[in-house]
Amino acid sequence: MVKRSQKKTDFETALAELEALVEKMEQGELSLDESLQQFERGVQLTRSCQQALKDAEQKVQVLLQKDGQETLEPFDSDAGSS
């Protein structure tokens, strides 16, 4: 069994919650206090997403390193659409 309290919210879940929160706030039906609470949660979610992206970028950089040198290859966006 995985301890949920220790587990970070994964990127997709945080992003989906952030999108729903923004939608709710854009409707303009929240009180000032509710809006502030939602804004605070949005900041937390944004930071979580930014950290997840940073971690992913670091993993990619490690995977691309070969013998101490980065070996980057050009991205061909048409390769997967054949």
Backbone bond lengths (Angstrom), bond angles and torsions (degrees), N, CA, C in turn:
res aa  C-N    CA-C-N  psi(-1)  N-CA   C-N-CA  omega(-1)  CA-C   N-CA-C  phi
1 M - - - 1.447 - - 1.526 109.54 -
2 V 1.329 118.11 132.60 1.447 123.56 -177.97 1.520 109.64 -90.63
3 K 1.328 116.42 133.84 1.459 120.25 177.24 1.521 108.60 -77.10
4 R 1.290 116.35 113.34 1.458 122.33 -176.03 1.527 111.92 -71.71
5 S 1.339 118.63 -32.36 1.459 121.49 -177.48 1.522 111.89 -66.39
6 Q 1.309 118.02 -28.82 1.454 122.00 -179.71 1.524 112.63 -88.23
7 K 1.308 116.26 -19.15 1.456 121.00 -175.32 1.531 110.81 -80.47
8 K 1.335 116.18 132.53 1.464 119.76 176.70 1.521 108.66 -72.33
9 T 1.323 114.93 148.44 1.454 119.87 176.02 1.519 107.57 -66.28
10 D 1.313 117.18 130.21 1.451 118.75 -179.02 1.533 110.45 -72.18
11 F 1.302 115.61 160.37 1.459 122.92 -173.21 1.524 112.57 -55.98
12 E 1.312 117.63 -48.22 1.464 121.08 -176.05 1.528 111.88 -63.13
13 T 1.321 116.39 -40.68 1.463 120.72 179.22 1.523 110.51 -66.51
14 A 1.336 116.30 -44.67 1.464 120.70 179.91 1.522 110.81 -63.66
15 L 1.320 117.01 -42.02 1.456 120.81 -179.69 1.524 111.11 -65.74
16 A 1.315 117.53 -42.12 1.459 121.16 178.47 1.528 110.90 -63.42
17 E 1.319 116.84 -41.76 1.468 120.19 178.29 1.525 110.59 -65.47
18 L 1.329 116.35 -40.17 1.458 120.76 178.88 1.526 111.17 -63.21
19 E 1.324 116.82 -42.90 1.466 120.66 178.48 1.528 111.11 -62.58
20 A 1.326 117.00 -42.21 1.462 121.03 178.89 1.527 110.74 -65.49
21 L 1.316 116.15 -39.33 1.450 121.28 179.18 1.531 111.36 -63.76
22 V 1.330 116.68 -44.30 1.465 121.31 178.89 1.530 109.91 -62.13
23 E 1.308 116.43 -43.87 1.467 121.21 179.16 1.531 110.69 -58.76
24 K 1.325 115.23 -44.65 1.456 121.27 -179.16 1.534 110.67 -63.77
25 M 1.326 116.27 -42.14 1.457 120.31 -179.29 1.526 111.64 -69.45
26 E 1.323 117.09 -34.61 1.457 120.97 -179.58 1.524 112.22 -66.60
27 Q 1.319 117.67 -23.24 1.457 121.23 178.95 1.525 111.35 -68.11
28 G 1.336 117.33 -22.11 1.451 121.70 175.43 1.511 115.49 72.23
29 E 1.307 118.29 19.47 1.459 121.09 -177.23 1.530 113.19 -100.94
30 L 1.326 117.69 2.98 1.463 121.19 -179.23 1.523 110.12 -88.27
31 S 1.310 116.15 150.17 1.461 120.27 173.51 1.535 108.32 -71.82
32 L 1.309 115.77 168.19 1.462 120.15 178.95 1.523 110.58 -59.39
33 D 1.318 117.20 -44.18 1.460 121.35 -179.50 1.528 111.18 -62.99
34 E 1.324 116.56 -44.20 1.473 120.56 178.15 1.530 110.67 -64.47
35 S 1.320 116.43 -39.86 1.462 120.86 178.84 1.523 111.13 -62.24
36 L 1.325 116.31 -42.25 1.466 120.29 178.42 1.523 111.41 -64.46
37 Q 1.328 116.66 -40.22 1.468 120.26 177.91 1.525 110.45 -64.84
38 Q 1.320 116.47 -42.65 1.460 120.78 179.47 1.531 110.74 -66.66
39 F 1.331 116.33 -38.51 1.465 120.48 177.91 1.523 110.30 -62.91
40 E 1.330 116.46 -43.56 1.463 120.75 178.74 1.531 110.72 -60.72
41 R 1.325 116.50 -43.08 1.469 120.58 177.96 1.529 109.86 -64.08
42 G 1.331 116.53 -39.02 1.461 120.96 178.67 1.518 111.74 -61.80
43 V 1.325 116.82 -39.88 1.467 120.67 177.39 1.524 110.15 -63.25
44 Q 1.335 116.87 -42.81 1.466 120.70 178.28 1.533 110.78 -61.69
45 L 1.325 116.60 -44.27 1.463 121.00 -179.84 1.528 111.20 -65.30
46 T 1.327 116.34 -40.33 1.467 120.38 178.86 1.526 110.46 -61.81
47 R 1.312 116.19 -44.17 1.471 120.01 178.78 1.526 110.79 -63.61
48 S 1.313 116.21 -39.59 1.462 120.45 178.37 1.525 110.74 -62.65
49 C 1.331 116.28 -44.35 1.473 120.80 178.81 1.526 111.15 -64.43
50 Q 1.333 116.28 -42.79 1.463 120.00 178.95 1.522 111.04 -61.38
51 Q 1.327 117.11 -41.28 1.461 120.57 179.14 1.527 111.03 -66.22
52 A 1.326 116.88 -40.54 1.462 120.30 178.61 1.525 110.56 -62.67
53 L 1.326 116.95 -41.30 1.470 120.58 178.18 1.523 111.05 -66.54
54 K 1.321 116.70 -39.90 1.462 120.71 178.33 1.530 110.43 -63.29
55 D 1.337 116.57 -44.20 1.467 121.01 178.47 1.528 111.25 -61.66
56 A 1.333 116.30 -42.14 1.462 120.45 179.19 1.521 110.57 -64.15
57 E 1.325 116.63 -41.66 1.463 120.60 179.10 1.526 110.82 -62.01
58 Q 1.328 116.81 -40.96 1.459 120.50 178.60 1.525 111.00 -64.62
59 K 1.322 117.09 -40.37 1.467 120.50 178.17 1.520 110.77 -63.01
60 V 1.322 116.63 -42.36 1.463 120.65 179.13 1.522 109.70 -62.39
61 Q 1.333 117.08 -43.41 1.465 120.36 179.91 1.525 110.88 -61.26
62 V 1.331 117.32 -41.42 1.466 121.21 178.69 1.524 110.00 -63.75
63 L 1.332 116.61 -42.67 1.458 120.47 -178.86 1.528 112.08 -66.81
64 L 1.332 116.64 -29.62 1.460 120.07 -178.61 1.529 113.05 -82.13
65 Q 1.317 116.28 -13.85 1.461 119.13 -179.62 1.525 109.89 -75.58
66 K 1.308 114.74 134.17 1.456 120.00 179.10 1.521 107.42 -137.81
67 D 1.324 116.80 119.99 1.456 122.56 -178.35 1.526 111.81 53.10
68 G 1.329 116.39 40.08 1.457 120.35 176.97 1.513 114.57 80.25
69 Q 1.313 118.19 -1.14 1.463 121.33 -179.70 1.513 108.88 -122.96
70 E 1.310 115.10 139.97 1.453 119.23 177.54 1.520 109.28 -76.80
71 T 1.316 114.93 135.03 1.455 119.88 177.07 1.521 108.16 -118.99
72 L 1.313 115.50 90.38 1.452 120.60 -179.68 1.519 109.70 -90.26
73 E 1.300 114.73 141.07 1.453 120.41 177.58 1.515 108.16 -119.25
74 P 1.329 117.99 146.28 1.453 119.70 179.43 1.518 110.83 -63.57
75 F 1.328 115.33 145.19 1.444 121.48 179.11 1.517 108.62 -87.44
76 D 1.330 116.00 124.90 1.458 121.14 178.49 1.517 107.47 -108.05
77 S 1.328 116.93 100.96 1.455 121.14 -175.17 1.528 112.35 -68.93
78 D 1.325 118.87 -17.15 1.456 122.03 179.73 1.525 113.17 -86.58
79 A 1.322 117.32 -8.40 1.469 121.06 -175.11 1.518 112.21 -63.03
80 G 1.343 118.46 -37.47 1.457 120.87 -176.33 1.515 114.29 -88.58
81 S 1.326 118.57 -4.67 1.462 120.09 -174.69 1.520 113.50 -101.48
82 S 1.319 117.85 15.42 1.468 120.73 -179.24 1.498 111.48 -77.72
